[in-house]
Amino acid sequence: MATSTHSGPISKKRKFVADGLFYAELNELLTRELAEDGYAGVEVRVTPLRTEIIIRATRTQNVLGEKGQRIRELTSVVQKRFHFQDGAVELYAERVANRGLCAQAQAESLKYKLISGLAVRRACYGVVRFVMESGAKGVEVVVSGKLRAQRAKAMKFTDGYMIKTGQSTRDYVDAAVRHVLMRQGVLGVKVSIMLPQDATGKTGPKKTLADVVTIVEPKEDVTAAVAPVSGPAAPVDAYGAAVPGADAGKPVGAPMF
């Protein structure tokens, strides 16, 4: 993915670090460049022929630009910055299926609402309502900083169901953080969205939550027909237990000869 500065094979450790740096710098570049176009993340796919970079956004037409001019400019910037060969990197734009379930899109939306001067409560409750109407299980919006007075504080707006720990948090919760440069100082905005479970994997994760119990209806009992035992039954005592050493057909206590 990222090219090495020194010749020769690169170690696994250095490759992971280089790939992480490449992704972080690319994400920062696209966040700043495409903030107003509903940028919602990037995916890097490495194939034997080229490196494909898929930009997820709510307004893909703005990302592409007139006759694809803007996407070509971004491709040129990425190619020169990361020293790709000609034709070795391709940029694509992909529309976000449901922007109400995308934390990055909602964080950007809230950021521009606050910059335009909308009241914090009204802006946050608008985002919370829109996310819940889009089918989310839960949402949490936190705004911290100098909101009105000189003293900094944090305000939290929640709705629905939200998990905080475990592997399910990584699978189900989509979170995004943005910094809003206001006149009185910097505000921090964090949006967390709990995605719904989706068997198709389009609007949410396929696997169910760890604590969801599915009760399966029992199958109908099919009793097999038991063939009757031929011959006399073995003798039993007063408690119903078989008498050891007794022959079938002879009463208990009778001589064994």
Secondary structure, DSSP 8 states (H G I E B T S, - for coil): ----SSSS---HHHHHHHHHHHHHHHHHHHHHHSGGGTEEEEEEEE-SS-EEEEEEES-HHHHH-GGGHHHHHHHHHHHHHTT--TTSEEEEEEE-S-GGG-HHHHHHHHHHHHHTT--HHHHHHHHHHHHHHTT-SEEEEEEEE-SSSSS-EEEEEEEE----SSHHHHHHEEEEEEEEE-SSSEEEEEEEEE----TTSSSS-SS--TT-------------------S----B-TTS-B-TT--TTS-TTS---
